[in-house]
Amino acid sequence: MRRTDREVREFEDILKIIEKAKILRLGLFDGAYPYIVPLHFGYTYDSETKDLLFYMHSAKVGHKLDLIRDNPNVCIELDADVEVVSGGDVPCRYGASFSSVIARGSADIVENPEEKVKGLERLMLHQTGRSFEISEQMALSVEVVKVKVLEITAKERKKPKDF
């Protein structure tokens, strides 16, 4: 990371950024070009194993699923607290405040019915703040993609106090 002064080093602070974000951008390999998809998501973090898992839902067929089957190596981007910082009448003084997370990981299409349900329940909790009971029957209508994070970085630029 070039701007180490903006690096978020504490994992708990990275989790706070993830908690605020509502859209995840999933980067996949598609031949010579990247393929990026914005998705709603949920996540789990196990403090004992240090496993950070992201869950997204998908239609049963599609390009995204084909790409995951071809190459499970993915990149994730999330951002929160994005706001323009005014530079007044001087364009070069404008900027933005933000928090962002970049992660690399391995994607998998979840086959286990119980894990599909868990992933969908985490997605709904993260997106709505409410717990929902999802049955295995409900989960049959979608695919659930899981990304296990292998590397993660985050940075933020806070809004100036006088803004």
N, C-alpha and C positions, 0 to 999 in steps of 0.2 A: 504494500500500500504506500503510495507516494506521500500522501498527506497524513503522516503518523500523528500529527497533532489532533486529528479528527477521529482517530481510531478508538473504537469502543473495545476495551480490553476485558472487562468483567463479563463473564458469561451470563450472570443474572441480568445485566443491562441489555445484553443481546436478546434475551428472552422477553424483556419489556418491549423492545421494538417489535418483535414478532407478534406479541400480544396486541399491539396497536394496529398492525397492518391487517388489511382485509383481503387484499388481492396478492397472489403469488404469481410471478412470471416464471414459467418453466421453460428452460432452454434445452432443446434436443438437437441431436445430429440428424441432418437431412441431406445427405450427400455433400455437395460442395458448399451449401449454405446452412446457417443455423435456422432453426424453427422455434419460435417463441410463442407461448400460449399463456394468456392471462387466465387465472383460475381462482375460484374461491377455495379456501383450504381450512383445515384444522390441523392440530399437531399434538404430539405427546413428547414429554421429556422424562426420562428415567434417570434420576440423580445418582443411582447406584451404578448402573451400567454406562451412564453418560450417553445413552442412545437418544438422539433427537430424530423424530420421525414426523414427516409431513404427510397428510392424507388429502387427496383430491378426488372428486367424483367425475365420471365421464360417461358418455354414451357407450353402448356395448361395442360399437365398431367405429373406426375412424383413423385418420392419419396419425394422430398423436399416439394411439395405442400401437400402431404398426411400427412407428419409430422407436418406441420403448422396447418392443420385442427385438428389434434389430440391434439396438445399442442402448443398454440401460444407464450409461453414464450421462448424467444431467447436471445442469446448473440451475440454481434458483436465485431469483432476486425479489426482495420485498422492500417496500419503503413506507414511511409514515411521517407525519408532521411536516409535510411539504408545504412551504409557503414562500411567496415572493417577498424578498427584502428590498424595499424601495431605495432607490438612489436619487430620488427627487428628479431634478432636471438633467442629471448627468447619467446617460445610459450605462457607462462603464462602471458606475458605482452600484448598479443593481446586482442582486444575488438571490440566493435562496437558502432558507433553513430547511433541514431535512434530517431524517434518520434512515439508514439503509442497511440491509443485510445481503450478503452474497454467500451462497453455499454451493459446494459441489457434493454430489452424492450418487447413489445408485437407486434407480427406479425399478419398481416391481408392480405387476398387476396382481392384486390380492386375490387369491383363490379361496382361502379359508373363510367360510361364512361368518364365523364369530369375529374374525379380524375385520371383515368388511363392515359389519355392524358397528364395531368399535370405531373404525375410521369415520364412518358417516355420523355417528354420534358426536365425535370430537369436532368434525366439521360444523355441525349444527350448533354446538356449544360455542365455538369460536366466533361464528358469524352472527349469532343471535343473542348470545349471553344466556340462553335457556337450555336446559337439559331435555332431550327428547328420547323416548324409547322407540328404537327402530327395530323392526322384526327382520329375521332372515328373509322372509317373504318379500318385504319392502326392498331389501338390499339386492334381490335378484334382478331388479329392473335396471341396474347401473353397474358399471365397473368402478372399482376403487383402485386408485394408483397410490402407492406408498413410496416415499423417497426417504432412504436412510442417509442422513448427513454424515459425510466423511471429513469435510473441511468447512470451516465457517469463519467469516470476517464480518465486521460491521463498522460503520462510521457514522458520525453525525456532525452537523453544523447547527448549533443552537441559534435561535433568533436573538439578535442583539437586544440588550435590556432596554435601550432607548427607542425601540421600534414601536 
